[in-house]
Amino acid sequence: MADAVTAVPGTRQLVGEGWSLRAERIEMLQGNDWRAVIGVRRGLKLLVTWSDQGQELDVEAWAGEPEETEGVAVVDMGDGDIRLAPVPLCSCGERGCGNAGIQLSKWLPGEELPVLIELLRELPWTKTIPIPSNVLRGNGLAAIEDLDADTFTSAGSYLYAPGTGEIFPLSPRHLGGPLVAGHRGRRLRRLR
């Protein structure tokens, strides 16, 4: 079972078993749910969300203010060399469209959050543009889920519009390119 993470808004701390992290801000949501922004280093912030209905944290990497700046991806340069790269805005003008399937956005057990932050602080930046074929994928700490045909055709693969409750099936033709009308602010999510 994942390490429980508690948000303490008064001190802006996220606290787990044997660790604590300072957050730039913590927003308490419905019930015991919360969302926090953690400044990892210059040009890199994590948006961390927890719901008491899940066992893991939802973690997203951003270049600045979440959902207002570029997403950040972990790029596999080959030979074990991984680096950070900002995700450029999609030609359609929607940030969530360009980030889908590229931005570091994953479910993470709470006890792994401080380890992920430590890793991200050490990674160098690259000017390489992240695309689906060069983004770090798999089960690693800074990797996102592998994308395969089943990811897009299974009942559990969706684009999700935060704060709206809108969920739409994801099609492989939308990966990294413009989505159909009505795709404002949607990101790749794997629902549990």
N, CA and C atoms as an extended XYZ file, in Angstrom:
576
Properties=species:S:1:pos:R:3:atomname:S:1:resname:S:1:resid:I:1 pbc="F F F"
N         0.844       -1.187        0.000 N   MET     1
C         0.000        0.000        0.000 CA  MET     1
C         0.886        1.246        0.000 C   MET     1
N         0.444        2.258       -0.706 N   ALA     2
C         1.241        3.476       -0.844 CA  ALA     2
C         1.301        4.236        0.476 C   ALA     2
N         2.415        4.929        0.653 N   ASP     3
C         2.628        5.801        1.801 CA  ASP     3
C         1.606        6.935        1.738 C   ASP     3
N         0.884        7.161        2.828 N   ALA     4
C        -0.086        8.252        2.871 CA  ALA     4
C         0.661        9.586        2.885 C   ALA     4
N         0.144       10.544        2.139 N   VAL     5
C         0.719       11.884        2.098 CA  VAL     5
C        -0.340       12.841        2.618 C   VAL     5
N         0.042       13.654        3.591 N   THR     6
C        -0.862       14.617        4.195 CA  THR     6
C        -0.451       16.016        3.782 C   THR     6
N        -1.429       16.831        3.415 N   ALA     7
C        -1.186       18.238        3.096 CA  ALA     7
C        -1.493       19.069        4.329 C   ALA     7
N        -0.556       19.955        4.692 N   VAL     8
C        -0.725       20.852        5.832 CA  VAL     8
C        -0.706       22.279        5.280 C   VAL     8
N        -1.888       22.822        4.945 N   PRO     9
C        -1.941       24.124        4.290 CA  PRO     9
C        -1.301       25.254        5.091 C   PRO     9
N        -1.471       25.280        6.415 N   GLY    10
C        -0.931       26.362        7.242 CA  GLY    10
C         0.573       26.511        7.132 C   GLY    10
N         1.279       25.403        6.996 N   THR    11
C         2.737       25.443        6.873 CA  THR    11
C         3.195       25.185        5.443 C   THR    11
N         2.242       24.963        4.538 N   ARG    12
C         2.520       24.635        3.134 CA  ARG    12
C         3.486       23.452        3.031 C   ARG    12
N         3.185       22.410        3.771 N   GLN    13
C         4.021       21.208        3.777 CA  GLN    13
C         3.215       20.007        3.298 C   GLN    13
N         3.881       19.141        2.534 N   LEU    14
C         3.370       17.803        2.236 CA  LEU    14
C         4.195       16.872        3.108 C   LEU    14
N         3.522       16.003        3.842 N   VAL    15
C         4.207       15.161        4.818 CA  VAL    15
C         3.877       13.699        4.552 C   VAL    15
N         4.930       12.890        4.452 N   GLY    16
C         4.800       11.442        4.324 CA  GLY    16
C         5.589       10.795        5.439 C   GLY    16
N         5.611        9.474        5.438 N   GLU    17
C         6.340        8.758        6.487 CA  GLU    17
C         7.844        8.995        6.333 C   GLU    17
N         8.434        9.747        7.264 N   GLY    18
C         9.868       10.005        7.260 CA  GLY    18
C        10.326       11.135        6.356 C   GLY    18
N         9.405       11.907        5.766 N   TRP    19
C         9.796       13.004        4.895 CA  TRP    19
C         8.748       14.119        4.909 C   TRP    19
N         9.172       15.314        4.499 N   SER    20
C         8.245       16.415        4.256 CA  SER    20
C         8.824       17.287        3.147 C   SER    20
N         7.953       17.926        2.411 N   LEU    21
C         8.340       18.810        1.311 CA  LEU    21
C         7.579       20.117        1.440 C   LEU    21
N         8.242       21.204        1.141 N   ARG    22
C         7.580       22.505        1.142 CA  ARG    22
C         6.914       22.718       -0.210 C   ARG    22
N         5.688       23.217       -0.167 N   ALA    23
C         4.937       23.524       -1.381 CA  ALA    23
C         4.816       25.034       -1.527 C   ALA    23
N         4.755       25.508       -2.758 N   GLU    24
C         4.509       26.935       -2.984 CA  GLU    24
C         3.111       27.297       -2.516 C   GLU    24
N         2.179       26.381       -2.763 N   ARG    25
C         0.810       26.575       -2.295 CA  ARG    25
C         0.103       25.227       -2.239 C   ARG    25
N        -0.885       25.176       -1.369 N   ILE    26
C        -1.728       23.988       -1.219 CA  ILE    26
C        -3.171       24.451       -1.267 C   ILE    26
N        -3.959       23.771       -2.075 N   GLU    27
C        -5.381       24.072       -2.186 CA  GLU    27
C        -6.161       22.857       -1.691 C   GLU    27
N        -6.982       23.068       -0.698 N   MET    28
C        -7.826       21.986       -0.208 CA  MET    28
C        -9.053       21.912       -1.114 C   MET    28
N        -9.364       20.711       -1.549 N   LEU    29
C       -10.484       20.485       -2.451 CA  LEU    29
C       -11.623       19.842       -1.662 C   LEU    29
N       -12.528       19.218       -2.336 N   GLN    30
C       -13.672       18.566       -1.696 CA  GLN    30
C       -13.217       17.446       -0.764 C   GLN    30
N       -13.818       17.362        0.421 N   GLY    31
C       -13.462       16.322        1.391 CA  GLY    31
C       -12.033       16.507        1.857 C   GLY    31
N       -11.247       15.436        1.831 N   ASN    32
C        -9.837       15.490        2.222 CA  ASN    32
C        -8.908       15.623        1.016 C   ASN    32
N        -9.468       15.802       -0.165 N   ASP    33
C        -8.658       15.927       -1.377 CA  ASP    33
C        -7.884       17.236       -1.353 C   ASP    33
N        -6.719       17.245       -2.020 N   TRP    34
C        -5.908       18.455       -2.087 CA  TRP    34
C        -5.094       18.493       -3.370 C   TRP    34
N        -4.602       19.698       -3.656 N   ARG    35
C        -3.733       19.922       -4.809 CA  ARG    35
C        -2.627       20.861       -4.337 C   ARG    35
N        -1.382       20.572       -4.735 N   ALA    36
C        -0.247       21.396       -4.317 CA  ALA    36
C         0.660       21.675       -5.510 C   ALA    36
N         1.313       22.836       -5.472 N   VAL    37
C         2.324       23.176       -6.466 CA  VAL    37
C         3.666       23.194       -5.739 C   VAL    37
N         4.611       22.405       -6.259 N   ILE    38
C         5.943       22.306       -5.658 CA  ILE    38
C         6.958       22.856       -6.652 C   ILE    38
N         7.724       23.847       -6.230 N   GLY    39
C         8.818       24.365       -7.050 CA  GLY    39
C        10.005       23.423       -6.924 C   GLY    39
N        10.321       22.720       -7.991 N   VAL    40
C        11.420       21.747       -7.977 CA  VAL    40
C        12.751       22.461       -8.191 C   VAL    40
N        12.788       23.335       -9.175 N   ARG    41
C        13.979       24.116       -9.523 CA  ARG    41
C        13.542       25.182      -10.510 C   ARG    41
N        14.450       26.058      -10.903 N   ARG    42
C        14.101       27.108      -11.871 CA  ARG    42
C        13.544       26.457      -13.133 C   ARG    42
N        12.363       26.899      -13.539 N   GLY    43
C        11.747       26.397      -14.760 CA  GLY    43
C        11.055       25.057      -14.625 C   GLY    43
N        10.850       24.581      -13.393 N   LEU    44
C        10.196       23.277      -13.218 CA  LEU    44
C         9.371       23.252      -11.936 C   LEU    44
N         8.080       23.032      -12.118 N   LYS    45
C         7.155       22.884      -10.991 CA  LYS    45
C         6.370       21.601      -11.181 C   LYS    45
N         5.977       21.011      -10.059 N   LEU    46
C         5.100       19.847      -10.102 CA  LEU    46
C         3.741       20.235       -9.549 C   LEU    46
N         2.697       19.845      -10.258 N   LEU    47
C         1.342       19.932       -9.751 CA  LEU    47
C         1.020       18.549       -9.214 C   LEU    47
N         0.774       18.466       -7.911 N   VAL    48
C         0.532       17.186       -7.246 CA  VAL    48
C        -0.890       17.207       -6.697 C   VAL    48
N        -1.686       16.204       -7.061 N   THR    49
C        -3.078       16.127       -6.628 CA  THR    49
C        -3.316       14.796       -5.941 C   THR    49
N        -4.055       14.856       -4.836 N   TRP    50
C        -4.403       13.626       -4.119 CA  TRP    50
C        -5.891       13.593       -3.841 C   TRP    50
N        -6.457       12.414       -4.011 N   SER    51
C        -7.860       12.178       -3.704 CA  SER    51
C        -7.927       11.016       -2.736 C   SER    51
N        -8.775       11.130       -1.717 N   ASP    52
C        -8.883       10.031       -0.751 CA  ASP    52
C        -9.521        8.794       -1.367 C   ASP    52
N        -9.930        8.888       -2.629 N   GLN    53
C       -10.487        7.731       -3.327 CA  GLN    53
C        -9.400        6.913       -4.023 C   GLN    53
N        -8.164        7.408       -4.046 N   GLY    54
C        -7.080        6.715       -4.734 CA  GLY    54
C        -5.935        6.407       -3.800 C   GLY    54
N        -5.055        5.550       -4.259 N   GLN    55
C        -3.883        5.167       -3.478 CA  GLN    55
C        -2.638        5.929       -3.903 C   GLN    55
N        -2.698        6.599       -5.048 N   GLU    56
C        -1.505        7.249       -5.587 CA  GLU    56
C        -1.751        8.733       -5.831 C   GLU    56
N        -0.656        9.469       -5.962 N   LEU    57
C        -0.689       10.888       -6.284 CA  LEU    57
C        -0.723       11.058       -7.798 C   LEU    57
N        -1.403       12.081       -8.270 N   ASP    58
C        -1.385       12.462       -9.674 CA  ASP    58
C        -0.344       13.580       -9.777 C   ASP    58
N         0.719       13.357      -10.555 N   VAL    59
C         1.836       14.292      -10.640 CA  VAL    59
C         2.002       14.758      -12.083 C   VAL    59
N         2.123       16.070      -12.271 N   GLU    60
C         2.341       16.660      -13.589 CA  GLU    60
C         3.497       17.645      -13.506 C   GLU    60
N         4.350       17.667      -14.532 N   ALA    61
C         5.493       18.588      -14.580 CA  ALA    61
C         5.158       19.772      -15.490 C   ALA    61
N         5.464       20.981      -14.996 N   TRP    62
C         5.186       22.215      -15.726 CA  TRP    62
C         6.408       23.129      -15.686 C   TRP    62
N         6.567       23.977      -16.710 N   ALA    63
C         7.684       24.914      -16.772 CA  ALA    63
C         7.475       26.113      -15.855 C   ALA    63
N         6.262       26.352      -15.450 N   GLY    64
C         5.924       27.476      -14.578 CA  GLY    64
C         4.575       27.206      -13.960 C   GLY    64
N         3.704       28.180      -14.010 N   GLU    65
C         2.380       28.031      -13.429 CA  GLU    65
C         1.623       26.907      -14.150 C   GLU    65
N         1.173       25.891      -13.405 N   PRO    66
C         0.466       24.766      -14.037 CA  PRO    66
C        -0.737       25.231      -14.859 C   PRO    66
N        -0.882       24.616      -16.011 N   GLU    67
C        -1.963       24.826      -16.967 CA  GLU    67
C        -1.926       26.201      -17.634 C   GLU    67
N        -0.898       27.029      -17.307 N   GLU    68
C        -0.734       28.333      -17.960 CA  GLU    68
C         0.593       28.430      -18.710 C   GLU    68
N         1.508       27.490      -18.454 N   THR    69
C         2.813       27.480      -19.105 CA  THR    69
C         3.002       26.139      -19.803 C   THR    69
N         4.169       25.938      -20.386 N   GLU    70
C         4.448       24.693      -21.083 CA  GLU    70
C         4.522       23.531      -20.093 C   GLU    70
N         4.079       22.366      -20.557 N   GLY    71
C         4.336       21.153      -19.807 CA  GLY    71
C         5.817       20.818      -19.945 C   GLY    71
N         6.325       19.936      -19.098 N   VAL    72
C         7.718       19.501      -19.177 CA  VAL    72
C         7.734       18.000      -19.362 C   VAL    72
N         8.570       17.551      -20.288 N   ALA    73
C         8.717       16.124      -20.583 CA  ALA    73
C        10.107       15.657      -20.175 C   ALA    73
N        10.235       14.347      -19.958 N   VAL    74
C        11.535       13.720      -19.757 CA  VAL    74
C        11.857       13.017      -21.066 C   VAL    74
N        12.935       13.463      -21.717 N   VAL    75
C        13.308       12.963      -23.041 CA  VAL    75
C        14.428       11.941      -22.892 C   VAL    75
N        14.279       10.819      -23.588 N   ASP    76
C        15.292        9.764      -23.633 CA  ASP    76
C        16.204       10.055      -24.818 C   ASP    76
N        17.437       10.509      -24.516 N   MET    77
C        18.387       10.878      -25.566 CA  MET    77
C        19.150        9.655      -26.091 C   MET    77
N        18.927        8.493      -25.463 N   GLY    78
C        19.640        7.279      -25.845 CA  GLY    78
C        20.806        7.015      -24.914 C   GLY    78
N        21.227        5.775      -24.834 N   ASP    79
C        22.362        5.359      -24.003 CA  ASP    79
C        22.217        5.781      -22.538 C   ASP    79
N        20.972        5.765      -22.028 N   GLY    80
C        20.738        6.077      -20.624 CA  GLY    80
C        20.758        7.556      -20.286 C   GLY    80
N        20.885        8.420      -21.289 N   ASP    81
C        20.926        9.869      -21.085 CA  ASP    81
C        19.498       10.398      -21.136 C   ASP    81
N        18.971       10.852      -19.991 N   ILE    82
C        17.639       11.445      -19.966 CA  ILE    82
C        17.751       12.900      -19.551 C   ILE    82
N        16.879       13.723      -20.151 N   ARG    83
C        16.932       15.174      -19.931 CA  ARG    83
C        15.522       15.743      -19.900 C   ARG    83
N        15.412       16.939      -19.373 N   LEU    84
C        14.140       17.648      -19.334 CA  LEU    84
C        13.997       18.528      -20.565 C   LEU    84
N        12.759       18.663      -21.046 N   ALA    85
C        12.493       19.540      -22.187 CA  ALA    85
C        11.087       20.111      -22.060 C   ALA    85
N        10.929       21.396      -22.354 N   PRO    86
C         9.578       21.960      -22.365 CA  PRO    86
C         8.799       21.425      -23.561 C   PRO    86
N         7.499       21.241      -23.384 N   VAL    87
C         6.629       20.757      -24.456 CA  VAL    87
C         6.079       21.985      -25.181 C   VAL    87
N         6.393       22.136      -26.472 N   PRO    88
C         5.906       23.322      -27.182 CA  PRO    88
C         4.384       23.313      -27.311 C   PRO    88
N         3.843       24.488      -27.428 N   LEU    89
C         2.409       24.656      -27.628 CA  LEU    89
C         2.020       24.033      -28.956 C   LEU    89
N         0.926       23.285      -28.949 N   CYS    90
C         0.413       22.657      -30.170 CA  CYS    90
C         0.012       23.747      -31.168 C   CYS    90
N         0.064       23.430      -32.442 N   SER    91
C        -0.304       24.398      -33.479 CA  SER    91
C        -1.761       24.827      -33.370 C   SER    91
N        -2.582       24.039      -32.688 N   CYS    92
C        -3.991       24.407      -32.520 CA  CYS    92
C        -4.154       25.474      -31.446 C   CYS    92
N        -3.083       25.726      -30.657 N   GLY    93
C        -3.141       26.746      -29.627 CA  GLY    93
C        -3.600       26.265      -28.265 C   GLY    93
N        -3.906       25.002      -28.138 N   GLU    94
C        -4.374       24.448      -26.865 CA  GLU    94
C        -3.240       23.716      -26.169 C   GLU    94
N        -2.892       24.162      -24.972 N   ARG    95
C        -1.791       23.582      -24.204 CA  ARG    95
C        -2.000       22.094      -23.920 C   ARG    95
N        -3.188       21.710      -23.508 N   GLY    96
C        -3.465       20.312      -23.176 CA  GLY    96
C        -3.304       19.377      -24.352 C   GLY    96
N        -3.520       19.864      -25.548 N   CYS    97
C        -3.389       19.039      -26.750 CA  CYS    97
C        -1.938       18.646      -26.973 C   CYS    97
N        -1.021       19.600      -26.943 N   GLY    98
C         0.395       19.321      -27.161 CA  GLY    98
C         1.002       18.478      -26.051 C   GLY    98
N         0.501       18.625      -24.817 N   ASN    99
C         1.036       17.891      -23.678 CA  ASN    99
C         0.615       16.420      -23.661 C   ASN    99
N        -0.522       16.091      -24.257 N   ALA   100
C        -1.089       14.747      -24.168 CA  ALA   100
C        -0.114       13.697      -24.675 C   ALA   100
N         0.234       12.771      -23.802 N   GLY   101
C         1.119       11.671      -24.172 CA  GLY   101
C         2.589       12.042      -24.243 C   GLY   101
N         2.938       13.273      -23.884 N   ILE   102
C         4.331       13.735      -23.951 CA  ILE   102
C         4.781       14.274      -22.596 C   ILE   102
N         3.974       15.129      -21.985 N   GLN   103
C         4.303       15.741      -20.702 CA  GLN   103
C         4.473       14.668      -19.622 C   GLN   103
N         5.415       14.891      -18.691 N   LEU   104
C         5.528       14.017      -17.530 CA  LEU   104
C         4.258       14.202      -16.710 C   LEU   104
N         3.405       13.216      -16.750 N   SER   105
C         2.114       13.222      -16.071 CA  SER   105
C         1.829       11.776      -15.728 C   SER   105
N         1.825       11.468      -14.426 N   LYS   106
C         1.706       10.064      -14.048 CA  LYS   106
C         1.115        9.912      -12.663 C   LYS   106
N         0.706        8.701      -12.359 N   TRP   107
C         0.276        8.314      -11.027 CA  TRP   107
C         1.502        7.786      -10.307 C   TRP   107
N         1.673        8.200       -9.049 N   LEU   108
C         2.898        7.884       -8.326 CA  LEU   108
C         2.578        7.562       -6.866 C   LEU   108
N         3.119        6.449       -6.337 N   PRO   109
C         2.956        6.193       -4.899 CA  PRO   109
C         3.566        7.344       -4.098 C   PRO   109
N         2.920        7.733       -3.007 N   GLY   110
C         3.348        8.884       -2.218 CA  GLY   110
C         4.785        8.834       -1.768 C   GLY   110
N         5.272        7.648       -1.389 N   GLU   111
C         6.651        7.549       -0.891 CA  GLU   111
C         7.690        7.821       -1.973 C   GLU   111
N         7.283        7.814       -3.247 N   GLU   112
C         8.217        8.067       -4.338 CA  GLU   112
C         8.313        9.545       -4.719 C   GLU   112
N         7.432       10.399       -4.193 N   LEU   113
C         7.449       11.816       -4.559 CA  LEU   113
C         8.780       12.495       -4.242 C   LEU   113
N         9.345       12.356       -3.031 N   PRO   114
C        10.634       13.023       -2.772 CA  PRO   114
C        11.765       12.493       -3.659 C   PRO   114
N        11.708       11.224       -4.020 N   VAL   115
C        12.738       10.626       -4.873 CA  VAL   115
C        12.621       11.181       -6.294 C   VAL   115
N        11.383       11.316       -6.797 N   LEU   116
C        11.171       11.897       -8.122 CA  LEU   116
C        11.684       13.338       -8.147 C   LEU   116
N        11.378       14.115       -7.119 N   ILE   117
C        11.832       15.506       -7.069 CA  ILE   117
C        13.356       15.575       -7.072 C   ILE   117
N        13.994       14.728       -6.303 N   GLU   118
C        15.464       14.698       -6.283 CA  GLU   118
C        16.021       14.375       -7.667 C   GLU   118
N        15.429       13.402       -8.351 N   LEU   119
C        15.870       13.045       -9.698 CA  LEU   119
C        15.691       14.216      -10.660 C   LEU   119
N        14.518       14.852      -10.633 N   LEU   120
C        14.247       15.957      -11.554 CA  LEU   120
C        15.173       17.147      -11.308 C   LEU   120
N        15.604       17.349      -10.083 N   ARG   121
C        16.554       18.436       -9.778 CA  ARG   121
C        17.911       18.190      -10.439 C   ARG   121
N        18.258       16.935      -10.657 N   GLU   122
C        19.570       16.576      -11.200 CA  GLU   122
C        19.608       16.515      -12.726 C   GLU   122
N        18.464       16.349      -13.370 N   LEU   123
C        18.468       16.176      -14.826 CA  LEU   123
C        18.786       17.479      -15.548 C   LEU   123
N        19.648       17.420      -16.564 N   PRO   124
C        19.924       18.617      -17.367 CA  PRO   124
C        18.772       18.887      -18.335 C   PRO   124
N        18.740       20.104      -18.853 N   TRP   125
C        17.750       20.482      -19.864 CA  TRP   125
C        18.314       20.208      -21.253 C   TRP   125
N        17.425       20.006      -22.208 N   THR   126
C        17.810       19.847      -23.603 CA  THR   126
C        16.934       20.750      -24.459 C   THR   126
N        17.458       21.096      -25.628 N   LYS   127
C        16.662       21.862      -26.588 CA  LYS   127
C        15.923       20.935      -27.544 C   LYS   127
N        16.129       19.623      -27.376 N   THR   128
C        15.415       18.641      -28.192 CA  THR   128
C        13.915       18.779      -27.954 C   THR   128
N        13.152       18.801      -29.013 N   ILE   129
C        11.702       18.919      -28.882 CA  ILE   129
C        11.136       17.541      -28.547 C   ILE   129
N        10.397       17.445      -27.432 N   PRO   130
C         9.829       16.144      -27.077 CA  PRO   130
C         8.692       15.763      -28.009 C   PRO   130
N         8.758       14.530      -28.493 N   ILE   131
C         7.715       13.962      -29.350 CA  ILE   131
C         7.412       12.565      -28.812 C   ILE   131
N         6.324       11.956      -29.221 N   PRO   132
C         5.974       10.643      -28.657 CA  PRO   132
C         7.091        9.599      -28.745 C   PRO   132
N         7.929        9.662      -29.768 N   SER   133
C         8.960        8.625      -29.934 CA  SER   133
C        10.209        8.844      -29.081 C   SER   133
N        10.421       10.055      -28.506 N   ASN   134
C        11.631       10.252      -27.711 CA  ASN   134
C        11.361       10.502      -26.226 C   ASN   134
N        10.098       10.472      -25.822 N   VAL   135
C         9.754       10.675      -24.420 CA  VAL   135
C        10.039        9.386      -23.654 C   VAL   135
N        10.604        9.525      -22.450 N   LEU   136
C        10.912        8.368      -21.611 CA  LEU   136
C         9.622        7.665      -21.216 C   LEU   136
N         9.545        6.383      -21.554 N   ARG   137
C         8.340        5.591      -21.287 CA  ARG   137
C         8.699        4.318      -20.539 C   ARG   137
N         7.722        3.781      -19.857 N   GLY   138
C         7.902        2.519      -19.146 CA  GLY   138
C         7.456        2.647      -17.704 C   GLY   138
N         8.115        1.901      -16.826 N   ASN   139
C         7.740        1.884      -15.415 CA  ASN   139
C         8.690        2.674      -14.533 C   ASN   139
N         9.691        3.334      -15.108 N   GLY   140
C        10.672        4.074      -14.330 CA  GLY   140
C        10.058        5.267      -13.615 C   GLY   140
N        10.782        5.774      -12.647 N   LEU   141
C        10.302        6.868      -11.806 CA  LEU   141
C         9.910        8.107      -12.610 C   LEU   141
N        10.714        8.489      -13.597 N   ALA   142
C        10.430        9.689      -14.400 CA  ALA   142
C         9.807        9.350      -15.747 C   ALA   142
N         9.389        8.110      -15.937 N   ALA   143
C         8.810        7.670      -17.203 CA  ALA   143
C         7.287        7.774      -17.159 C   ALA   143
N         6.697        7.963      -18.336 N   ILE   144
C         5.246        7.893      -18.438 CA  ILE   144
C         4.885        6.551      -19.040 C   ILE   144
N         3.613        6.195      -18.961 N   GLU   145
C         3.158        4.896      -19.452 CA  GLU   145
C         3.492        4.713      -20.918 C   GLU   145
N         3.802        3.450      -21.272 N   ASP   146
C         3.999        3.123      -22.673 CA  ASP   146
C         2.705        3.373      -23.425 C   ASP   146
N         2.833        3.891      -24.632 N   LEU   147
C         1.669        4.069      -25.484 CA  LEU   147
C         1.675        2.972      -26.526 C   LEU   147
N         0.599        2.226      -26.562 N   ASP   148
C         0.442        1.195      -27.576 CA  ASP   148
C        -0.995        1.238      -28.049 C   ASP   148
N        -1.324        0.415      -28.991 N   ALA   149
C        -2.676        0.430      -29.547 CA  ALA   149
C        -3.720        0.205      -28.465 C   ALA   149
N        -3.428       -0.654      -27.495 N   ASP   150
C        -4.386       -0.927      -26.438 CA  ASP   150
C        -4.637        0.294      -25.564 C   ASP   150
N        -3.636        1.144      -25.396 N   THR   151
C        -3.795        2.335      -24.576 CA  THR   151
C        -4.898        3.217      -25.130 C   THR   151
N        -5.011        3.282      -26.456 N   PHE   152
C        -5.988        4.166      -27.053 CA  PHE   152
C        -7.314        3.496      -27.346 C   PHE   152
N        -7.342        2.192      -27.384 N   THR   153
C        -8.589        1.538      -27.743 CA  THR   153
C        -9.268        0.874      -26.561 C   THR   153
N        -8.581        0.775      -25.420 N   SER   154
C        -9.203        0.151      -24.252 CA  SER   154
C       -10.209        1.105      -23.634 C   SER   154
N       -11.068        0.558      -22.798 N   ALA   155
C       -12.099        1.359      -22.156 CA  ALA   155
C       -11.510        2.337      -21.149 C   ALA   155
N       -10.249        2.191      -20.749 N   GLY   156
C        -9.668        3.041      -19.713 CA  GLY   156
C        -8.843        4.196      -20.219 C   GLY   156
N        -8.840        4.519      -21.507 N   SER   157
C        -7.997        5.592      -22.029 CA  SER   157
C        -8.860        6.768      -22.460 C   SER   157
N        -8.561        7.947      -21.887 N   TYR   158
C        -9.408        9.099      -22.114 CA  TYR   158
C        -8.608       10.382      -22.130 C   TYR   158
N        -9.210       11.398      -22.710 N   LEU   159
C        -8.783       12.770      -22.487 CA  LEU   159
C        -9.749       13.297      -21.440 C   LEU   159
N        -9.222       14.056      -20.483 N   TYR   160
C       -10.018       14.521      -19.356 CA  TYR   160
C        -9.887       16.025      -19.234 C   TYR   160
N       -10.983       16.713      -19.054 N   ALA   161
C       -10.981       18.161      -18.895 CA  ALA   161
C       -11.104       18.485      -17.414 C   ALA   161
N        -9.984       18.864      -16.756 N   PRO   162
C       -10.023       19.141      -15.329 CA  PRO   162
C       -11.048       20.211      -14.985 C   PRO   162
N       -11.742       20.009      -13.893 N   GLY   163
C       -12.699       20.977      -13.404 CA  GLY   163
C       -14.026       20.988      -14.128 C   GLY   163
N       -14.134       20.242      -15.228 N   THR   164
C       -15.391       20.248      -15.976 CA  THR   164
C       -16.135       18.938      -15.859 C   THR   164
N       -15.407       17.875      -15.528 N   GLY   165
C       -16.027       16.559      -15.470 CA  GLY   165
C       -16.189       15.926      -16.837 C   GLY   165
N       -15.704       16.597      -17.901 N   GLU   166
C       -15.832       16.047      -19.247 CA  GLU   166
C       -14.743       15.010      -19.506 C   GLU   166
N       -15.146       13.855      -20.045 N   ILE   167
C       -14.208       12.784      -20.372 CA  ILE   167
C       -14.510       12.326      -21.790 C   ILE   167
N       -13.469       12.205      -22.609 N   PHE   168
C       -13.644       11.829      -23.997 CA  PHE   168
C       -12.679       10.709      -24.358 C   PHE   168
N       -13.110        9.698      -25.138 N   PRO   169
C       -12.184        8.651      -25.584 CA  PRO   169
C       -11.060        9.271      -26.405 C   PRO   169
N        -9.859        8.685      -26.290 N   LEU   170
C        -8.686        9.180      -26.985 CA  LEU   170
C        -8.427        8.316      -28.212 C   LEU   170
N        -8.107        8.947      -29.303 N   SER   171
C        -7.799        8.254      -30.550 CA  SER   171
C        -6.326        8.434      -30.871 C   SER   171
N        -5.639        7.408      -31.424 N   PRO   172
C        -4.219        7.536      -31.720 CA  PRO   172
C        -3.899        8.667      -32.690 C   PRO   172
N        -4.812        9.034      -33.535 N   ARG   173
C        -4.522       10.105      -34.494 CA  ARG   173
C        -4.395       11.450      -33.814 C   ARG   173
N        -4.850       11.571      -32.551 N   HIS   174
C        -4.760       12.832      -31.836 CA  HIS   174
C        -3.463       13.001      -31.081 C   HIS   174
N        -2.656       11.976      -30.964 N   LEU   175
C        -1.444       12.051      -30.172 CA  LEU   175
C        -0.472       13.066      -30.755 C   LEU   175
N        -0.218       14.129      -30.001 N   GLY   176
C         0.760       15.131      -30.406 CA  GLY   176
C         0.291       16.075      -31.482 C   GLY   176
N        -0.935       15.948      -31.946 N   GLY   177
C        -1.433       16.823      -32.988 CA  GLY   177
C        -2.730       17.464      -32.570 C   GLY   177
N        -3.297       18.270      -33.434 N   PRO   178
C        -4.535       18.948      -33.084 CA  PRO   178
C        -5.663       17.955      -32.840 C   PRO   178
N        -6.493       18.274      -31.891 N   LEU   179
C        -7.666       17.473      -31.606 CA  LEU   179
C        -8.867       18.107      -32.273 C   LEU   179
N        -9.961       17.397      -32.297 N   VAL   180
C       -11.187       17.914      -32.881 CA  VAL   180
C       -11.717       19.064      -32.038 C   VAL   180
N       -12.675       19.778      -32.573 N   ALA   181
C       -13.264       20.907      -31.847 CA  ALA   181
C       -13.728       20.472      -30.469 C   ALA   181
N       -13.583       21.369      -29.512 N   GLY   182
C       -14.038       21.085      -28.160 CA  GLY   182
C       -12.998       20.396      -27.300 C   GLY   182
N       -11.715       20.539      -27.622 N   HIS   183
C       -10.671       19.849      -26.861 CA  HIS   183
C        -9.972       20.756      -25.862 C   HIS   183
N       -10.514       21.875      -25.566 N   ARG   184
C        -9.903       22.891      -24.700 CA  ARG   184
C        -9.420       22.305      -23.371 C   ARG   184
N        -8.107       22.404      -23.118 N   GLY   185
C        -7.534       22.069      -21.822 CA  GLY   185
C        -7.546       20.604      -21.433 C   GLY   185
N        -7.657       19.693      -22.365 N   ARG   186
C        -7.735       18.280      -21.992 CA  ARG   186
C        -6.360       17.646      -21.967 C   ARG   186
N        -6.151       16.721      -21.045 N   ARG   187
C        -4.882       16.021      -20.904 CA  ARG   187
C        -5.135       14.530      -20.883 C   ARG   187
N        -4.104       13.777      -21.252 N   LEU   188
C        -4.191       12.325      -21.226 CA  LEU   188
C        -4.330       11.855      -19.795 C   LEU   188
N        -5.251       10.963      -19.537 N   ARG   189
C        -5.471       10.402      -18.206 CA  ARG   189
C        -5.812        8.942      -18.341 C   ARG   189
N        -5.358        8.148      -17.460 N   ARG   190
C        -5.752        6.754      -17.402 CA  ARG   190
C        -6.581        6.630      -16.141 C   ARG   190
N        -7.863        6.424      -16.326 N   LEU   191
C        -8.777        6.337      -15.188 CA  LEU   191
C        -8.677        4.977      -14.549 C   LEU   191
N        -8.840        4.938      -13.244 N   ARG   192
C        -8.779        3.685      -12.496 CA  ARG   192
C       -10.158        3.230      -12.127 C   ARG   192
